[in-house]
Amino acid sequence: MSPSITLHHLNVSRSDRIFWALEEIKLPYDVQVHFRLPTRSAPPSLQAVSPLGRAPALMLNDKLLTESAYIIHTLLSLPEVKAAAEKGEVDVQLETTEDDLFWGHFAEASQLNLFQAGAIIGATSQGWLQGGMVPGLSDEEKKGIEKYSGWLLNAYLKPQQQATIDFAESFLAKSKGGFFSGTDKPGEGDFMMFFLINSLIVGGRKDAGYKVGPSIKKWHETVLARPAGMKAVQRLKDEEEKAKSKI
Ligand SMILES: N[C@@H](CCC(=O)N[C@@H](CS)C(=O)NCC(=O)O)C(=O)O
C-alpha cells in the first residue's frame, strides 16, 4: 500500500524541489497550498504545521518532515520506491552518490545562504523605504538605506552569488551524465539544485542580471523535458490555481 503523503507548499519557494521528486517516484500525494503574506513571509497556516513555519513540509503517514534535503532523502529511501526502481518504473539515482551529497549541501549552504541574504535585504529595504515597516524616516535616512542596501546587493553579494552559479556550471560541463548526481540519472543533488536554477532561468531571478552558462541551461531543459519535470510544473500550477479559487 502506498504511504499517505501531503506536501505543504508555499508559493515561490523551495517546495518546487519536492514536486519534482514526488513526480519522479510516482507515488500519489496531496498538496496543501500556503500563500505568502504581502510582506513575503509565510502565513500563520504554515506556522501551524511546521515548527519554523517554513516550506517545504511534508506529512509522510503520521510523521512531519521538514528540510528539503531530508524530505528528498526520505522519499528516495522508501521501500516502495526501491521496489518500483527494481521493476524499472522509477528512473532516479536512489543511492546517494558523493556528488549528490556535495551538491545537496552546497545548494542550501554556500549557494542559498547568499541568495537568501539578497532576498531578505531586497524585501526589507523596500519595506523601510516605502514606510510600511518603519514609518517616519527622513529623506536623508532613506537615502542611506538605499545606498547601503544597493551596495550590499550589487557590490557585495552579487559577485559571490555569481561565483556559485559559475562553480555549478563548471561541474556540469565536466559531468559525463549531465546531472549533479554524477550519473546519468537525477539524484538528491539535482533535486536540491533545482529551486535556484529554475528561479534563475524561468522564475523571479530571470531578469536579475545573473549569467547562466550552457551546461546549466541544458540541465534545466533536460529536467523540464522529463515526464516528471513536466508533471511537477503543471501540478504546482494547478494546485496554486485551485487554492486561489477557494480564497
Ligand atoms: N533549509 C530549509 C529552508 C526552508 C525555507 O527557508 N523556506 C522558505 C521558502 S523557500 C520559507 O518557508 N520562507 C518563509 C518565511 O521565511 O517566512 C529547507 O531546505 O527546506
The ligand as an SDF file (V2000), in Angstrom:
LIG
                    3D

 20 19  0  0  0  0  0  0  0  0999 V2000
   16.6610   24.7560    4.7470 N   0  0  0  0  0  0  0  0  0  0  0  0
   15.2400   24.7880    4.5630 C   0  0  0  0  0  0  0  0  0  0  0  0
   14.8130   26.1910    4.1810 C   0  0  0  0  0  0  0  0  0  0  0  0
   13.3270   26.4140    4.2780 C   0  0  0  0  0  0  0  0  0  0  0  0
   12.9600   27.8430    3.9350 C   0  0  0  0  0  0  0  0  0  0  0  0
   13.6470   28.7960    4.3270 O   0  0  0  0  0  0  0  0  0  0  0  0
   11.8570   28.0110    3.2090 N   0  0  0  0  0  0  0  0  0  0  0  0
   11.3820   29.3240    2.8190 C   0  0  0  0  0  0  0  0  0  0  0  0
   10.7760   29.2650    1.4330 C   0  0  0  0  0  0  0  0  0  0  0  0
   11.9250   28.9880    0.1670 S   0  0  0  0  0  0  0  0  0  0  0  0
   10.2580   29.7740    3.7160 C   0  0  0  0  0  0  0  0  0  0  0  0
    9.4470   28.9640    4.1280 O   0  0  0  0  0  0  0  0  0  0  0  0
   10.1570   31.0780    3.9770 N   0  0  0  0  0  0  0  0  0  0  0  0
    9.0580   31.6430    4.6650 C   0  0  0  0  0  0  0  0  0  0  0  0
    9.4450   32.6780    5.6690 C   0  0  0  0  0  0  0  0  0  0  0  0
   10.6210   32.9740    5.7880 O   0  0  0  0  0  0  0  0  0  0  0  0
    8.5270   33.2030    6.3270 O   0  0  0  0  0  0  0  0  0  0  0  0
   14.8420   23.7620    3.5010 C   0  0  0  0  0  0  0  0  0  0  0  0
   15.6840   23.3640    2.6900 O   0  0  0  0  0  0  0  0  0  0  0  0
   13.7020   23.2840    3.4830 O   0  0  0  0  0  0  0  0  0  0  0  0
  1  2  1  0
  2  3  1  0
  2 18  1  0
  3  4  1  0
  4  5  1  0
  5  6  2  0
  5  7  1  0
  7  8  1  0
  8  9  1  0
  8 11  1  0
  9 10  1  0
 11 12  2  0
 11 13  1  0
 13 14  1  0
 14 15  1  0
 15 16  2  0
 15 17  1  0
 18 19  2  0
 18 20  1  0
M  END
$$$$
